[in-house]
Amino acid sequence: MLGKAYYEGKEIRFQLPQGWDLLVQAEPRDIPGLDDIRGSIREAFKNPVGMPSLLDRSWAGKRITVISDDQTRPTPAVDIVPALLDQLNELGVRDMAIELVVARGTHRLPNHVDLEKKLGKEVLDRVNVSVHDADDSSALAHMGKTSRGTPVWVNRLVVEADFVMGLGTVAPHYFAGYSGGPKIILPGVCGRETIIKNHVMTADPRAEQGTRMGNPIWEDMLETARIAGLDAKLDVVLTPQGKVYKVFLGDVKDSQDYAVEAFNLVYGVSIPRKVDVAITSGYPLEADLIQSSKAIMSANSITKEGGSIILSSACYDGPGPMFHETLSQRPDPDQVVKWIGEGKASPTGGPMASRLRSLLKRKRLVVVTRGIPEEKIREMEMVPARDLSEAIEEEFRLRRQAEVAVLPIGGASFPYIG
């Protein structure tokens, strides 16, 4: 039986051995990309979700801050931002009155090549673009605290703007429920203290993939976004090929509600029962192992105790900030959470490191990548493989009979038992 996966964004096929039963290949629906992004954005301005028309708003003399996610996210800002700027121009906002902030959170600093690939030369030439620095206290403003006690430190370009709009993509997130929504503010453009205080709540069992309401991390993010003054959020749902499928613009919560519903209709896949082996691709989140681990978490939810997960991902940037350093010490999951609060583990990778340490106690994890040296993978208590064929052959030696699930687009899919 043939299975399908992705590596470096390219489709690859692999053969399952005799004795392995392919229970399901959980692929999203085949959906078209938008033919007219500009028209869709104009329509979204006219009829935003949960707020009055933006076409009727007075824009004269206003300073606008647009926040884009960074190079670790699949949002095709290079296609969206020029159309967004043109729409603002039509409403009387000049390019010189627009600031674009790249919501880096605590991710690695993007270089010029990253920015040009993400935003395009046209955008870099048209408006002032800055990259958020969570550790630059002079560029942050203190806005008080959330009801959970999180200190709200936010980028001054956001706080001092007359209108703030965020841009992102909705997909499952292993502790915030879903990406998109208020995540563009927290962690996107917040200070490190704010991010750490929020992310240590990853130990709460309600902080899980697919859950927003009642999830303390997401609710804290939403409250922070409102305190910071996020006026509108533009969230997109992508096709499996990375094109824009639908645009949702409006109130940060309300627009994410609609985007999540649309996402689940396309990417939600019912699995009849848990499997022995799950084969997943990090695509479209192949930047590093931290981002690709979101595909691991989706696979984990449908894999039996004692089962195996095989990940295929380019991991262009290696393990990710402090990820190998944390996992190679093989700490208990609770210890990693403590390290986040103490600054000894990255708030970017620490929550995922904690989840992986829990997973590795119960399941076998094989990583197919050329982006991380094999020795480093072993030090993280994972199993390296050069390609999927090698990974499957090695796994077949351990279990001659197995039910298998394949998640070709694991970084975006939302499998569930039922």
ABEGO torsion letter per residue (X at the ends): XBBBBBBGGBBBBBBBBBGBBBABBBBBBBBBBBABAAAAAAAAAABBBGBBBAAABBABGBBBBBBBBBAABABBAAAAAAAAAAAAAAAGBBAAABBBBBBAEABBBBBAAAAAAAAEAAAAAABBBBBBBAABAAABBBAEBBAAGBBBBBBAAAAABABBBBBBBBBBBAAAGBBEEAAAAOAAABBAAAAAAAAAAAABAABBBGBABGBAAAAAAAAAAAAAGBABBBBBBBBAAGBBABBBBEBAAAAAAAAAAAAAAAABBBBABBBABBBBBAOABAABAAAAAAAAAAAAAABBBGBBBBBBBAGAAEAEBGAAAAAAAGBBAAAAAAAAAAGABBAAAAAAAAAAAAAAAABBBBBBBAABBAAAAAAAGBBBBABAAAAAAAAAAABABBBBBBBABAAABBBBBX
